[in-house]
């Protein structure tokens, strides 16, 4: 065999998970598999093996729950998972020791069922002048461009978010993040059950991954549940402690969540553009 073999898995995780429908949720018992070492291009990748992260308890305001998007995940990307457990331990992400480059192929080690079962989604809401804007943040353990180790081939940790603008109890605009922009933002989103935007985590062409609005073809679900997935929501006012919330907001390993005050306001302003008349991204009144 040539020394330039392509990346492959030497083993797969043995999982026993519970599938939920019609909108799959993560509220199920999770078994913890033991992941096997992967082989990268011409080298053994010594990834840190760990148990699946715990998660924070589900809790959010009624409006945050009601308008939470449902997601699917193209097959060449990770599942979102928890960024922090209830003891304040942060997710270490997936990367090669020393260089930060993710090992293996794009969805390797981060698309097992237990990752999605042990998830959190983190939200923050701002309401004024008849509008409410709700940000939903999602954490992924890595974001990778191509298979194998290479300079510039992605990074451990990825954060993506979706902002939902609501007026008169109706979804008026949805803006999924993609490389700090909102290229697929729309005032006519495809909705599940009339309130939940359909969102897909995908590889953005020759770039890394981000989220986008779903189209009709995306109803052919690719995640293991076979259904649009609804995660375990943690609202801004529902963290077990303020200290845990602050630690999550300050989780900055290259990528970071946009839940902090300045980032939150800037993201709302950019996502709204001129399509949310009267809304003030800087005010909670």
N, C-alpha and C positions, 0 to 999 in steps of 0.2 A: 504494500500500500504506500502511496506517495506521502511525503511529509506534509503536503499541502491538501490534506483531506478536508472536506467540508465538515462543519460542526454537526454533531449528532448526540443524541441522548443515550447514555448507557443504561438507563433504567427509567421507569415511570413510577410516580407515586401511587400507592395503593390507597384508595379512598373509599369511605362509606359515608355518603352525604344524603340529605333529605331534599327531595325536589318539591318545590311548592308552586302552585298555580291557582288561578289563571294568570295573575301577575305574581311572578316568583318573588319571594322575599327571603331574607337571610335569617329569619327567626326560627332556626333549627339547630339541633345538636350537631357539633362539629367533631369529627375524628381527626386526630393529628397524624399525618403520614410522616414517614422518614424519607426525605429527598436524597437521591443518589447524586454523587459527583458527576458533573458534566465534562465533556471533552470539547475544548475549543480548537481553533485552527492550530494544529501542530503543538498543542500544549495542554496539559491538564489544568483545568480551572478549579482552583481551591476556593470555592464559594463558602461562605459561612453558613453552616447548617443551623437551623433554629426551629423551635416550635412556632406554630402559627401565633401571631400576635393576638392578644385579647382585644377587646373593643370597649368603647364607652357605652353606657346604657342608652337605649332609644328614648328620646324625649325632645319635643319641639312644640312651638305654638301651632294652633289648629290650622292657620293659613299656610304655614310652612309645610305641614304635612299634606294639606289638600292639593297644593300645586307642585309637589315634588315630582320632577321628571322621572320617567322610566328609561332605562338604558339597555342597549345591546353592545356587543364588543366584536369587531371583526376578528377573524381567526389569527391574524398576525400581530395581536397585541395582548397586553396583560389584562387581567381583571383588576378593578379597583378593590382596595382592602382597607384595613384600619391603619391609621397613621400613629395611633397611640393607644395604649391600654389604660385601664382604670387606675393603675399605679403611677402613671406618668411616664412610662417607658416609651421611647420613640422608636418607630420602625427603622431598622438599620438599612433597609433597602437591599438591592441585589447588585453587587459589583465585584470585580476582581480586587483582591487586597492590593493596596499600594497605588493603583493607577486610576481607579474609579470607573473604568470602562466595564459595561455590563458583559457577562459571559454568555456563551452559547448563542442561540438564535432568538428572534424577536420576542416570542412569547414563552421562552423556556424558563422554567422555575417560577413563573408568576401567573400562570393560567390554570393552576390546579383548583378543583372545586372548593377546597378549604379556604383559599384566599378570598373567594367571593362570599362564602358563608360567614367568614369572620370579617365583616366590613363595617365601615361607618361612612356616612355622608354628613358633611358639616355645613350648616346654613346660617345665614344672617339676613335680616329683613330691615328695610327702611321704608317708612310710609309718610307721605305728605301730599297735600293738594289733590286728594282723590286717587292717588296712585300708591301702590306698594311694589317695591322691587325686592326680589328674594334671590340671593346668591346661594347656589349649591356647589360646594367644593368636593372634589374627588381626588383621592390619593392612589398613586400607582408606584410599585416598588422599583421600576426602572423604565426608561424610555430609550429604545434602541433603534438604530438606523438600518444596519445590515447584520448578518450573522458573523460571529467571530470577533476577536479583539482587533481593534484598529483605532488609530488616533481620530478623535472627533466622532466616534461611533455611538454617541449617546451618553447617558449618564444614569446613575442611580437616582431614584426619586423623581416623580413627575406629579404635578398638580394641574388639574384642569377644572374649570367651573362652567356652570350654566346660570345665566341671570334671567329670571322670569318677571315680566312686568304685568301687574294685574290692576284692572280698573273695573269698578262695578261688579266685582266678583267674577270677572272673566279674564282669561289670558289674552293680552293685547299684543305682546311682543316677547320673543324668546331669543336670547343671544348666547350661543355656545362659544367658549374661548378657543382660540387656535393661534398659538405663537404670539400671545398678547394682543391679538386682534379679534374681531368678530365677523369674519367674512360670510358666514351663513346665517347671520341674524335675520329674523323675518317677523313680519306682523301677521303672517298666516301659517302658523306652525301646525304640523300634524300632531294630533292629540290622542291620547289613550283615555277612554272614558270621559272625554270632554274637558279634563282639567290638567292632565299630565302630558307635557311635551315628550315626544319620542326623540331620543338622542342616541347617537352611535359614536363610540370611541374607535377611531380608525387611524391608519397610517396615512399621513398627508402627502401622497405622491413620493417625491424624492426627499422629503423631510421626515422628521420624527412624527410622533403621534399627537393627536388632539381630539376634540369632540366636535361634532357637526350635527345639523338637523337631519333626521331620518327622511328617507324617501320611501315610495311604495315597495320597492324591492327589499327594503330592510325589514319588512315583516317576516321574511324568511330568517328566523332567529338563529344566531350562531353560538350563543352561550349555552352552557351545559343544561340549563333548566328547560330550554325550549320555549321560554316565555320572555316578554319584556320584564326587566328586573328592577325591583324597587328595594333600595337599601335601607339600612338602619340609620335613621336621621338623628343628628344631634344639633339642636337649635342653639342659637347664641345665648339664650337665657336659661339653658337647661344642662349645662355642664355640671358634673358633680361638685367642682369647686372653681372659683375664678382663677386660681393658680394653674389648674390643668388647662383651662381655656387660653390663658396667656402663653403657656408653654407651647401649645399647638400653633397659635398665631405666629410665634417666633421660630417655628420649625423652618429653618432656612438652610438647605443643603444644595445650593444652586437654584433649584426650583423652590417656590414657597407658595403657601396659600395667600389669597388676596383678602383675607378676612379682617386684617388690621385696619384701623381707622382710615389712614391715608390711602392705602391700596384699595380698600373697599369703595371709598368715594370716587377715586379715579376710574375704577372699573365700571361703576354705575354710569358715570358720565360718558365714557366711551361707548358702552353698550347701548345707552339710550339714544345717542346722537341727537337728531332733531325730531325723533319719532315719538317722544313721550312728552308732549307739551305741558308745561307747568310743573313737572317733577323737578325737585331740587336734590341732586345727589349728595349734598353736604348736610342735610338737615333731617332730623327725626321728628319734626313737628310740621 
